[in-house]
Amino acid sequence: MKDRDDSLASSGKKEVIVPQLVDHLFRHKAGQMISSLTRYLGMENLELVEDIVQEALLKALQHWPYHGIPDNPGGWLWHTAKNRALDTLRREARFQKRLQGEIRLIEMEQVHSGQGRGTTGPDKDAHPFEDDQLSMMFIGCHPSLSREVQIALVLNTVSGFSAAEIARAFLVSEATLAQRLVRAKARLRTTNARFELPETGSLTERLDAVLDVLYLLFNEGYQAHTGERLLREELCLEAIHLCRLLVNHLPEKSPRAHALLALLLFQASRLKARTDANGNLVILAEQDRSLWDRDMIRDGLLHLGLSADGNTLTEFHMQAAVAAKHAVSESFERTDWAGILSDYESLLEIATSPIVKLNHAVALAMAHGSQAGLEALMRLKDDASLKKYHLLFATFGEMYERSGKIQEAIESYREALVLTENEAEQRFLQKKLQKLLILHPSDRTS
Amino acid sequence: MSQFMLFIRNGEEPNELSPEQIQQAIQRFSAWARKLREQGKLVAAEKLKDDEGLLLRTRNGQIVVDGPFAETKETIGGYFIVEAGNLDEAVALTKECPALSNGGIVELREIEG
């Protein structure tokens, strides 16, 4: 749409400069406004706040088509929502004489006075929102809620995704998700969750939960499901956005947060390269590295550096270290496999999950040949948690193929194919199988 | 050149729209209005207040006032006045009005000059 507008503007018979909306402005603004208004109206009024914000957004839809987009769209929205909230508070103060409400009302008018009148160029009212979003993120990750619900709640209240959009991204029904959100909000009300950052003592603990939520949120978007690719990419970018918010506004330094941000940036830098035009998976070895986002990689390296501050070494640190080695390597062949192998060895010391072991085996194969990799894989074969894990068998296939054991490779790929429901991965495995079957037609009958 | 008036009747209340969808709807509308403006075809555009509509008429020699009307989806949300060479051209540019894709109705009337 932008392109068309630009071409019209340049050929313009009558030049009119109309402000354009930044991508996702409404979504981001919705999250900011919900967080900030909740600070003033209290967690118990979260649903009222959501209604007020939705009303402000709809008001824009009713007005802007006729009057044009205002110079400061974000300010216009905030001004509209704030006034509506003030009306509500005034009514509350008058009818219920609630001192609390009046105090909040005065506070709110002071803090945000003169902001967002909609006439003064760029959106200058960005700052006060961010601390509020941070508080909202911590509330969303309240220990009384399950991880799954925490992710949905953060997306809904801090990031401005609707229940329908979250449902689509998580492949659950909209009704189910909406219900989960309602229940979660009710629980927060009954547990009297306070709208503030936790005390220093419990901050670290809660921060760990927030970081885990962001990590899972990113992975949700990064897994290569078919369809809704744009929505999934948005989840990845949103996880980065929120992680950046954390890193920039936390009252104390968090090396783990920097490590996570670095990891997410390295992974996201490959978003454009990891699927082809038909939505097929492109594996790391075959990716066009010129499509990798250099700015993200640079930024990732910066945060990897910042993550080294202090003496904590977390899973995120080691994963980021691995991701960094891939990100800076000019080709798959020239990857620093020895370095990656040693990172995985360190990772195994702090996290012995089967998935880490699997990745360790792959690194071993890359550094010391597929025989070493196969031996490590064999040791994983009986691990109960990997029995149904398609990537174990896909990796077996890959290793067998590399060591020329075609029959075993075919069997492993077939096993992997049965275990994955992901269409992109199925297509990928089928392609692998076909290639082997063409080379070795005698195996076709087996 | 003739002038035409486009009365926009909004569709169903779009309460279920997500922030992202609301932004997209605004962008579609803005692109349409901007195109008209840049082609010099847009004469005026105004939004009408939502629930202030009254009907005045004489009954038994008395002027009576009816309303306001609650059915927002049937009321006119706003209007555009556009210039077009003839009715066909006016119909063509009205067909591109995004209100139509949101379940709205657009009434097109030529202004007698």
Interface residues (C-beta under 8 A of the other chain):
Chain A: M1 R4 D5 L8 A9 G12 K13 K14 E15 V16 V18 L21 H24 L25 F26 R27 K29 A30 Q54 L57 L58 A60 L61 Q62 H63 W64 P65 Y66 H67 G68 I69 G160 F161 S162 A164 E165
Chain B: N10 P14 N15 E16 L17 S18 P19 E20 Q21 I22 Q23 A25 I26 Q27 R28 F29 S30 A31 A33 R34 K35 R37 E38 Q39 G40 A45 E46 K47 D50 G77 G78 F80 P98 A99
